[in-house]
Amino acid sequence: MPVEFDKREGRVSFPSGAVAFMTAEPDALQVRIETPDGVELTQMQDVVARHLDRFAFREVPLAFDWRPA
């Protein structure tokens, strides 16, 4: 999967066409997910949440507050 990032922002492009945009804030990680048809949005939220939980294992469970755009 193509990944782009710098010190503050990141972008992950999934094979399905979904894209996760991440922005580091002082006390939170903002994540926005775009899907080509909107149908798989809930599935992609789950995938991203599980991966972030895995990488932040010392802080699990993380709180996710998914909101419609």
Phi, psi and omega per residue, in radians:
M1 nan 2.313 3.081
P2 -1.190 2.320 3.128
V3 -2.276 2.347 3.057
E4 -2.234 2.447 3.112
F5 -2.813 2.780 2.966
D6 -2.391 -2.833 -3.069
K7 -1.150 -0.392 -3.036
R8 -2.078 -0.499 -3.037
E9 -2.288 2.667 3.086
G10 -2.513 2.802 -3.134
R11 -2.537 2.274 3.087
V12 -2.129 2.177 3.111
S13 -1.801 2.095 -3.110
F14 -1.579 2.696 -3.131
P15 -0.994 -0.487 -3.116
S16 -1.287 -0.187 -3.069
G17 1.790 -0.182 3.084
A18 -1.218 2.613 3.122
V19 -2.329 2.316 3.056
A20 -1.865 2.180 3.091
F21 -1.882 2.238 -3.114
M22 -2.169 2.408 3.106
T23 -2.281 2.188 3.125
A24 -1.439 2.141 3.040
E25 -1.857 2.896 -3.120
P26 -0.968 -0.613 -3.083
D27 -2.237 0.275 -3.120
A28 -2.826 2.835 3.007
L29 -1.971 2.030 3.101
Q30 -1.509 2.267 3.137
V31 -2.218 2.252 3.061
R32 -2.142 2.303 -3.137
I33 -2.056 2.283 3.054
E34 -2.035 2.347 3.087
T35 -2.117 2.609 -3.082
P36 -1.029 -0.653 -3.072
D37 -2.093 -0.024 3.139
G38 1.354 -0.240 -3.062
V39 -1.212 -0.709 -3.049
E40 -1.588 0.236 -3.076
L41 -1.004 -0.842 -3.137
T42 -1.069 -0.718 3.116
Q43 -1.101 -0.761 -3.132
M44 -1.193 -0.612 3.064
Q45 -1.057 -0.729 3.126
D46 -1.136 -0.766 3.134
V47 -1.060 -0.846 -3.120
V48 -1.129 -0.751 3.139
A49 -1.069 -0.767 3.137
R50 -1.112 -0.708 3.130
H51 -1.181 -0.742 3.114
L52 -1.126 -0.690 3.068
D53 -1.044 -0.716 -3.126
R54 -1.132 -0.731 -3.110
F55 -1.324 -0.469 -3.135
A56 -1.848 0.761 -3.002
F57 -0.991 -0.444 3.127
R58 -1.311 -0.284 -3.077
E59 -1.988 0.155 -3.094
V60 -1.228 2.527 -0.040
P61 -1.468 2.437 3.085
L62 -1.392 2.637 3.088
A63 -1.635 2.233 3.092
F64 -2.016 2.321 3.138
D65 -2.160 1.312 -3.107
W66 -1.229 2.285 3.139
R67 -2.256 2.563 3.077
P68 -1.172 2.582 -3.133
A69 -1.295 nan nan
